[in-house]
Amino acid sequence: MSGNNPFTSLFGRSPFKPIQEHMRTVNQSVVEVGTLFEALCAGDRETLKATQQKIFKLESEADTIKNQLRAHLPKSLFMPVDRRDLLEVLDLQDSIADTAQDIAGLLVERDMQVMPGMAEPLMALVRRNIDASALATKIIERLDELVETGFRGPESDAVIQMVDQLNKIETDTDRMGLELARSLFLHEDEMKPVSVMMWYDLISMIGNLADYSEKVGNRLRLMLAR
């Protein structure tokens, strides 16, 4: 009986179930990054620490799914998807959760002061990165339909359009990150050099959420092109 097969129990009816479950967990960690920065801007350390723990827990859950998938994914699958492609998508998704965890760790371990005038563009940047992760999740949710249609036809075209939209969102985050970084120049004289450096690093880390989300989408585009 298939009930004793760990691969069957892990994947259920869909061979992409764990990939999709992993991405949903990853995306939830990114959503919590929004709560993290809302707490930072409000000076709410209690919520900041509580949200950090949520993000750490979600990252751990994502790691568990990732490790189970790697352990049980067969060397070959009877589908138009290469095993290496699936593992690469999984690693890119995992990088999103790792970045969320890194951001959470930095904000709790170091007292990051939001300078006057920075809160609004900071939150706009964070929300746009959350948009990128959410769209990458929607793309991953379409894997079942793509397989059913042989990675061709209207379903494939729809996913390519979503990937194009994801690329545009990532471009937005690049622009918004540069604008936010420039605003730091207005306050450099009021900040310790190490604080300025940490803020530059933090802005870059926020942007990495969209960067890795875009890479997830682009990896799907390459799979469609084969």
Backbone hydrogen bonds in HBPLUS format (Angstrom, degrees):
<---DONOR---> <-ACCEPTOR-->    atom                        ^
c    i                          cat <-CA-CA->   ^        H-A-AA   ^      H-
h    n   atom  resd res      DA  || num        DHA   H-A  angle D-A-AA Bond
n    s   type  num  typ     dist DA aas  dist angle  dist       angle   num
A0004-ASN N   A0001-MET O   3.46 MM   3  6.27 169.4  2.48 116.7 118.5     1
A0005-ASN N   A0002-SER O   2.94 MM   3  5.15 161.6  1.97 112.3 118.2     2
A0009-SER N   A0005-ASN O   3.09 MM   4  6.41 163.4  2.12 157.3 161.7     3
A0010-LEU N   A0006-PRO O   2.97 MM   4  6.00 145.2  2.09 138.7 147.8     4
A0011-PHE N   A0007-PHE O   2.96 MM   4  6.08 162.6  1.99 150.3 154.8     5
A0012-GLY N   A0008-THR O   2.73 MM   4  5.45 149.2  1.82 146.8 154.3     6
A0017-LYS N   A0014-SER O   3.21 MM   3  5.25 168.7  2.22 108.1 110.5     7
A0020-GLN N   A0016-PHE O   2.96 MM   4  6.18 162.3  1.99 161.6 166.6     8
A0021-GLU N   A0017-LYS O   2.83 MM   4  6.03 158.5  1.88 152.2 159.1     9
A0022-HIS N   A0018-PRO O   2.82 MM   4  5.85 155.7  1.88 141.5 148.4    10
A0023-MET N   A0019-ILE O   3.04 MM   4  6.29 157.6  2.09 143.2 148.8    11
A0024-ARG N   A0020-GLN O   2.97 MM   4  6.22 152.8  2.05 147.9 155.1    12
A0025-THR N   A0021-GLU O   3.10 MM   4  6.35 156.6  2.16 147.3 153.0    13
A0026-VAL N   A0022-HIS O   2.89 MM   4  6.16 158.8  1.93 151.1 157.7    14
A0027-ASN N   A0023-MET O   2.82 MM   4  5.97 162.0  1.85 147.8 152.7    15
A0028-GLN N   A0024-ARG O   3.03 MM   4  6.25 149.9  2.12 141.3 149.0    16
A0029-SER N   A0025-THR O   3.19 MM   4  6.53 146.2  2.31 143.4 151.7    17
A0029-SER N   A0026-VAL O   3.05 MM   3  5.24 123.3  2.38  98.9 113.2    18
A0030-VAL N   A0026-VAL O   3.18 MM   4  6.61 144.3  2.31 144.4 154.4    19
A0030-VAL N   A0027-ASN O   3.05 MM   3  5.03 120.9  2.42  93.6 108.6    20
A0031-VAL N   A0027-ASN O   2.91 MM   4  6.28 153.4  1.99 150.7 158.4    21
A0032-GLU N   A0028-GLN O   3.07 MM   4  6.32 152.1  2.15 143.2 149.8    22
A0033-VAL N   A0030-VAL O   2.96 MM   3  5.00 135.1  2.16  97.3 110.6    23
A0034-GLY N   A0031-VAL O   3.02 MM   3  5.48 135.5  2.23 106.6 117.5    24
A0036-LEU N   A0032-GLU O   2.89 MM   4  6.18 150.3  1.98 145.2 154.4    25
A0037-PHE N   A0033-VAL O   3.04 MM   4  6.36 156.1  2.10 151.1 154.4    26
A0038-GLU N   A0034-GLY O   3.02 MM   4  6.25 149.3  2.11 145.9 155.0    27
A0039-ALA N   A0035-THR O   3.00 MM   4  6.21 156.4  2.05 147.9 153.4    28
A0040-LEU N   A0036-LEU O   2.99 MM   4  6.30 148.0  2.09 139.3 149.0    29
A0041-CYS N   A0037-PHE O   2.93 MM   4  6.08 166.9  1.95 149.2 151.3    30
A0042-ALA N   A0038-GLU O   3.05 MM   4  6.20 140.3  2.22 137.5 148.4    31
A0043-GLY N   A0039-ALA O   2.94 MM   4  5.96 110.2  2.44 135.9 152.2    32
A0044-ASP N   A0039-ALA O   2.84 MM   5  4.88 157.5  1.89 150.5 150.4    33
A0043-GLY N   A0040-LEU O   3.08 MM   3  5.07 151.5  2.17  99.6 108.4    34
A0048-LEU N   A0044-ASP O   3.07 MM   4  6.22 152.8  2.15 144.6 153.2    35
A0049-LYS N   A0045-ARG O   2.94 MM   4  6.14 162.0  1.97 150.6 152.8    36
A0050-ALA N   A0046-GLU O   3.02 MM   4  6.24 159.4  2.06 146.5 152.8    37
A0051-THR N   A0047-THR O   2.84 MM   4  5.92 156.7  1.89 148.6 154.7    38
A0052-GLN N   A0048-LEU O   2.97 MM   4  6.18 147.9  2.07 141.9 151.2    39
A0053-GLN N   A0049-LYS O   3.17 MM   4  6.46 154.7  2.23 145.5 150.5    40
A0054-LYS N   A0050-ALA O   3.18 MM   4  6.53 148.0  2.28 140.1 148.6    41
A0055-ILE N   A0051-THR O   2.95 MM   4  6.24 160.8  1.99 154.0 158.2    42
A0056-PHE N   A0052-GLN O   2.89 MM   4  6.15 160.8  1.93 152.9 158.5    43
A0057-LYS N   A0053-GLN O   2.95 MM   4  6.09 153.4  2.02 142.9 150.0    44
A0058-LEU N   A0054-LYS O   2.92 MM   4  6.19 158.2  1.97 150.0 155.8    45
A0059-GLU N   A0055-ILE O   2.88 MM   4  6.09 156.9  1.94 150.1 156.6    46
A0060-SER N   A0056-PHE O   3.01 MM   4  6.21 151.1  2.10 141.3 149.1    47
A0061-GLU N   A0057-LYS O   2.93 MM   4  6.24 152.1  2.01 145.9 153.8    48
A0062-ALA N   A0058-LEU O   2.88 MM   4  6.14 155.2  1.95 147.5 154.3    49
A0063-ASP N   A0059-GLU O   2.95 MM   4  6.20 149.8  2.04 142.7 150.9    50
A0064-THR N   A0060-SER O   3.03 MM   4  6.33 149.5  2.12 144.6 152.4    51
A0065-ILE N   A0061-GLU O   3.10 MM   4  6.45 161.3  2.14 151.2 154.9    52
A0066-LYS N   A0062-ALA O   2.91 MM   4  6.12 162.1  1.94 149.7 155.2    53
A0067-ASN N   A0063-ASP O   2.86 MM   4  6.03 163.8  1.88 152.1 155.7    54
A0068-GLN N   A0064-THR O   3.01 MM   4  6.19 157.9  2.06 148.6 154.5    55
A0069-LEU N   A0065-ILE O   2.94 MM   4  6.12 158.7  1.99 150.0 156.2    56
A0070-ARG N   A0066-LYS O   2.94 MM   4  6.19 165.3  1.96 153.4 157.2    57
A0071-ALA N   A0067-ASN O   3.02 MM   4  6.10 150.2  2.11 140.2 148.3    58
A0072-HIS N   A0068-GLN O   3.08 MM   4  6.22 143.3  2.22 145.4 153.8    59
A0073-LEU N   A0069-LEU O   2.88 MM   4  5.64 131.4  2.12 153.7 161.4    60
A0079-MET N   A0077-LEU O   2.86 MM   2  5.53 133.6  2.08 104.8  90.9    61
A0085-ASP N   A0082-ASP O   2.98 MM   3  5.23 125.5  2.28 101.9 116.2    62
A0086-LEU N   A0082-ASP O   3.23 MM   4  6.70 155.4  2.30 153.1 159.1    63
A0087-LEU N   A0083-ARG O   3.06 MM   4  6.37 160.0  2.10 151.5 157.0    64
A0088-GLU N   A0084-ARG O   2.92 MM   4  6.08 147.7  2.03 142.0 150.8    65
A0089-VAL N   A0085-ASP O   2.97 MM   4  6.23 160.7  2.00 151.1 155.9    66
A0090-LEU N   A0086-LEU O   2.93 MM   4  6.15 158.9  1.98 146.6 152.9    67
A0091-ASP N   A0087-LEU O   2.95 MM   4  6.17 154.5  2.01 142.9 149.1    68
A0092-LEU N   A0088-GLU O   2.99 MM   4  6.25 156.9  2.04 150.2 156.1    69
A0093-GLN N   A0089-VAL O   2.92 MM   4  6.18 160.0  1.96 153.3 158.9    70
A0094-ASP N   A0090-LEU O   2.91 MM   4  6.11 155.7  1.97 146.5 153.8    71
A0095-SER N   A0091-ASP O   3.00 MM   4  6.25 140.3  2.16 140.2 150.2    72
A0096-ILE N   A0093-GLN O   3.05 MM   3  5.35 133.8  2.27 102.7 114.8    73
A0097-ALA N   A0093-GLN O   3.44 MM   4  6.94 155.9  2.50 149.2 153.7    74
A0098-ASP N   A0094-ASP O   2.92 MM   4  6.20 158.6  1.97 151.2 157.9    75
A0099-THR N   A0095-SER O   2.98 MM   4  6.08 150.0  2.07 138.1 145.4    76
A0100-ALA N   A0096-ILE O   3.02 MM   4  6.35 157.4  2.07 149.5 155.5    77
A0101-GLN N   A0097-ALA O   2.97 MM   4  6.23 156.1  2.03 148.8 155.2    78
A0102-ASP N   A0098-ASP O   2.91 MM   4  6.18 153.1  1.98 144.6 152.3    79
A0103-ILE N   A0099-THR O   2.93 MM   4  6.19 158.3  1.97 153.3 158.4    80
A0104-ALA N   A0100-ALA O   3.02 MM   4  6.24 163.8  2.05 147.9 152.3    81
A0105-GLY N   A0101-GLN O   2.88 MM   4  6.09 159.1  1.93 151.4 157.2    82
A0106-LEU N   A0102-ASP O   3.00 MM   4  6.19 159.0  2.05 147.2 152.3    83
A0107-LEU N   A0103-ILE O   3.02 MM   4  6.25 165.8  2.04 156.3 159.6    84
A0108-VAL N   A0104-ALA O   3.22 MM   4  6.36 145.3  2.35 143.9 151.9    85
A0109-GLU N   A0105-GLY O   2.93 MM   4  5.96 162.9  1.95 150.6 156.2    86
A0110-ARG N   A0106-LEU O   2.94 MM   4  5.79 152.4  2.02 147.2 153.0    87
A0118-MET N   A0115-MET O   3.03 MM   3  5.62 157.5  2.09 143.3 144.1    88
A0122-LEU N   A0118-MET O   2.93 MM   4  5.86 151.0  2.02 153.0 162.4    89
A0123-MET N   A0119-ALA O   2.92 MM   4  6.09 165.2  1.94 154.7 157.5    90
A0124-ALA N   A0120-GLU O   3.00 MM   4  6.20 154.1  2.07 149.0 156.9    91
A0125-LEU N   A0121-PRO O   3.00 MM   4  6.13 154.3  2.07 141.4 147.5    92
A0126-VAL N   A0122-LEU O   2.99 MM   4  6.30 161.5  2.02 150.6 155.7    93
A0127-ARG N   A0123-MET O   2.91 MM   4  6.06 166.5  1.93 150.7 154.1    94
A0128-ARG N   A0124-ALA O   3.04 MM   4  6.21 151.5  2.13 143.1 150.6    95
A0129-ASN N   A0125-LEU O   3.08 MM   4  6.35 149.3  2.18 147.9 155.8    96
A0130-ILE N   A0126-VAL O   2.96 MM   4  6.29 146.7  2.08 146.8 156.8    97
A0131-ASP N   A0127-ARG O   2.94 MM   4  6.26 146.2  2.05 141.7 150.9    98
A0132-ALA N   A0128-ARG O   3.18 MM   4  6.50 145.8  2.30 136.8 144.8    99
A0133-SER N   A0129-ASN O   3.16 MM   4  6.53 159.7  2.21 149.0 152.6   100
A0134-ALA N   A0130-ILE O   2.94 MM   4  6.16 161.3  1.98 153.1 158.6   101
A0135-LEU N   A0131-ASP O   2.99 MM   4  6.20 155.2  2.05 148.5 154.4   102
A0136-ALA N   A0132-ALA O   2.97 MM   4  6.21 157.6  2.02 149.2 155.8   103
A0137-THR N   A0133-SER O   2.97 MM   4  6.20 148.6  2.07 144.8 153.2   104
A0138-LYS N   A0134-ALA O   3.09 MM   4  6.44 150.6  2.18 141.3 148.7   105
A0139-ILE N   A0135-LEU O   2.97 MM   4  6.27 150.9  2.06 148.1 156.0   106
A0140-ILE N   A0136-ALA O   3.04 MM   4  6.33 159.4  2.08 148.2 152.8   107
A0141-GLU N   A0137-THR O   2.97 MM   4  6.22 147.3  2.08 145.7 155.1   108
A0142-ARG N   A0139-ILE O   3.00 MM   3  5.35 152.5  2.08 107.4 116.1   109
A0143-LEU N   A0140-ILE O   3.13 MM   3  5.56 167.5  2.14 118.0 119.5   110
A0146-LEU N   A0142-ARG O   2.98 MM   4  6.24 154.0  2.05 154.3 162.6   111
A0147-VAL N   A0143-LEU O   3.03 MM   4  6.31 157.6  2.08 154.6 159.0   112
A0148-GLU N   A0144-ASP O   3.05 MM   4  6.33 160.5  2.09 149.6 155.1   113
A0149-THR N   A0145-GLU O   3.10 MM   4  6.31 141.8  2.26 142.9 151.8   114
A0151-PHE N   A0146-LEU O   2.67 MM   5  4.73 160.5  1.71 157.3 152.0   115
A0150-GLY N   A0147-VAL O   3.02 MM   3  4.96 163.8  2.05 105.8 109.7   116
A0152-ARG N   A0149-THR O   3.31 MM   3  5.81 141.9  2.46 108.9 116.9   117
A0156-SER N   A0153-GLY O   3.11 MM   3  5.48 119.7  2.49 107.8 121.4   118
A0157-ASP N   A0153-GLY O   3.07 MM   4  6.40 157.8  2.12 151.4 158.4   119
A0158-ALA N   A0154-PRO O   2.87 MM   4  6.07 152.2  1.95 147.8 155.0   120
A0159-VAL N   A0155-GLU O   3.09 MM   4  6.34 154.6  2.16 145.0 151.0   121
A0160-ILE N   A0156-SER O   2.99 MM   4  6.26 158.3  2.04 150.4 156.5   122
A0161-GLN N   A0157-ASP O   3.03 MM   4  6.30 152.7  2.10 144.7 151.8   123
A0162-MET N   A0158-ALA O   3.06 MM   4  6.37 147.1  2.17 140.7 149.8   124
A0162-MET N   A0159-VAL O   3.06 MM   3  4.95 115.9  2.49  91.7 107.5   125
A0163-VAL N   A0159-VAL O   2.87 MM   4  6.21 150.9  1.95 150.2 158.5   126
A0164-ASP N   A0160-ILE O   2.91 MM   4  6.22 154.2  1.98 147.5 154.5   127
A0165-GLN N   A0161-GLN O   3.01 MM   4  6.28 152.3  2.08 142.4 149.8   128
A0166-LEU N   A0162-MET O   2.88 MM   4  6.15 149.1  1.98 143.2 152.3   129
A0167-ASN N   A0163-VAL O   2.90 MM   4  6.22 150.5  1.98 148.8 156.4   130
A0168-LYS N   A0164-ASP O   3.13 MM   4  6.47 148.3  2.24 142.3 150.3   131
A0169-ILE N   A0165-GLN O   3.01 MM   4  6.36 151.8  2.09 147.1 154.8   132
A0170-GLU N   A0166-LEU O   2.99 MM   4  6.28 159.5  2.03 151.2 156.2   133
A0171-THR N   A0167-ASN O   3.03 MM   4  6.30 149.3  2.13 141.4 149.6   134
A0172-ASP N   A0168-LYS O   2.96 MM   4  6.28 150.8  2.04 144.6 152.6   135
A0173-THR N   A0169-ILE O   2.97 MM   4  6.38 152.2  2.05 148.5 155.9   136
A0174-ASP N   A0170-GLU O   3.03 MM   4  6.35 148.4  2.13 145.2 153.6   137
A0175-ARG N   A0171-THR O   3.10 MM   4  6.41 163.1  2.13 151.4 154.8   138
A0176-MET N   A0172-ASP O   2.87 MM   4  6.10 166.0  1.89 156.0 160.3   139
A0177-GLY N   A0173-THR O   2.84 MM   4  5.84 150.4  1.92 141.0 149.1   140
A0178-LEU N   A0174-ASP O   3.05 MM   4  6.30 154.8  2.12 146.4 152.4   141
A0179-GLU N   A0175-ARG O   3.02 MM   4  6.31 158.2  2.07 149.4 155.4   142
A0180-LEU N   A0176-MET O   2.95 MM   4  6.15 154.9  2.02 144.4 151.1   143
A0181-ALA N   A0177-GLY O   2.89 MM   4  6.08 154.9  1.96 144.7 152.1   144
A0182-ARG N   A0178-LEU O   2.92 MM   4  6.17 151.9  2.00 145.9 153.3   145
A0183-SER N   A0179-GLU O   3.15 MM   4  6.43 143.2  2.29 138.1 147.4   146
A0183-SER N   A0180-LEU O   3.10 MM   3  5.11 121.6  2.46  92.3 107.1   147
A0184-LEU N   A0181-ALA O   3.05 MM   3  5.32 143.8  2.18 102.3 112.9   148
A0185-PHE N   A0182-ARG O   2.97 MM   3  5.49 140.0  2.14 109.6 119.8   149
A0186-LEU N   A0183-SER O   3.17 MM   3  5.47 141.1  2.33 101.9 111.7   150
A0187-HIS N   A0184-LEU O   2.88 MM   3  5.34 151.8  1.96 112.4 121.3   151
A0190-GLU N   A0187-HIS O   2.85 MM   3  5.25 142.3  1.99 111.2 123.0   152
A0191-MET N   A0188-GLU O   3.22 MM   3  5.23 157.1  2.27 102.5 109.4   153
A0195-SER N   A0192-LYS O   2.86 MM   3  5.20 126.6  2.15 107.8 122.6   154
A0196-VAL N   A0192-LYS O   3.08 MM   4  6.51 154.7  2.15 156.6 164.4   155
A0197-MET N   A0193-PRO O   3.03 MM   4  6.30 162.3  2.07 149.9 154.4   156
A0198-MET N   A0194-VAL O   2.94 MM   4  6.12 154.9  2.00 141.7 148.5   157
A0199-TRP N   A0195-SER O   2.94 MM   4  6.16 152.5  2.02 147.0 154.0   158
A0200-TYR N   A0196-VAL O   3.02 MM   4  6.33 156.4  2.07 150.6 156.7   159
A0201-ASP N   A0197-MET O   3.01 MM   4  6.30 159.1  2.05 148.6 154.3   160
A0202-LEU N   A0198-MET O   2.83 MM   4  6.06 152.5  1.90 143.6 151.9   161
A0203-ILE N   A0199-TRP O   2.88 MM   4  6.11 162.0  1.91 153.7 157.2   162
A0204-SER N   A0200-TYR O   3.08 MM   4  6.29 157.1  2.13 145.6 151.8   163
A0205-MET N   A0201-ASP O   2.88 MM   4  6.16 151.2  1.96 146.8 155.3   164
A0206-ILE N   A0202-LEU O   2.91 MM   4  6.22 156.3  1.97 152.4 158.2   165
A0207-GLY N   A0203-ILE O   3.10 MM   4  6.36 161.8  2.13 145.8 150.4   166
A0208-ASN N   A0204-SER O   3.01 MM   4  6.30 132.7  2.24 139.0 152.0   167
A0208-ASN N   A0205-MET O   3.10 MM   3  5.00 128.5  2.37  91.8 105.8   168
A0209-LEU N   A0206-ILE O   3.08 MM   3  5.66 149.6  2.18 112.4 120.4   169
A0210-ALA N   A0207-GLY O   3.16 MM   3  5.55 123.9  2.49 105.8 117.2   170
A0211-ASP N   A0207-GLY O   3.01 MM   4  6.31 155.6  2.08 145.9 153.8   171
A0212-TYR N   A0208-ASN O   2.93 MM   4  5.98 173.7  1.93 151.1 151.1   172
A0213-SER N   A0209-LEU O   3.17 MM   4  6.22 149.0  2.27 132.7 141.8   173
A0214-GLU N   A0210-ALA O   2.81 MM   4  5.97 157.4  1.86 150.0 155.4   174
A0215-LYS N   A0211-ASP O   3.04 MM   4  6.34 150.8  2.12 142.9 151.2   175
A0216-VAL N   A0212-TYR O   3.00 MM   4  6.30 145.0  2.12 143.6 152.3   176
A0217-GLY N   A0213-SER O   3.17 MM   4  6.56 159.9  2.21 148.4 152.6   177
A0218-ASN N   A0214-GLU O   2.82 MM   4  6.12 160.5  1.86 154.2 160.2   178
A0219-ARG N   A0215-LYS O   2.89 MM   4  5.98 144.5  2.01 140.9 149.6   179
A0220-LEU N   A0216-VAL O   3.18 MM   4  6.52 149.8  2.27 144.7 152.2   180
A0221-ARG N   A0217-GLY O   3.00 MM   4  6.36 147.9  2.10 143.8 153.5   181
A0222-LEU N   A0218-ASN O   3.04 MM   4  6.37 151.9  2.12 143.8 149.8   182
A0223-MET N   A0219-ARG O   3.10 MM   4  6.40 150.9  2.18 141.6 149.4   183
A0224-LEU N   A0220-LEU O   2.98 MM   4  6.29 147.8  2.08 147.3 155.9   184
A0225-ALA N   A0221-ARG O   3.05 MM   4  6.32 136.2  2.25 140.8 152.8   185
A0225-ALA N   A0222-LEU O   3.14 MM   3  5.01 127.0  2.43  91.4 105.4   186
A0226-ARG N   A0223-MET O   3.40 MM   3  5.52 155.7  2.47 100.2 106.9   187
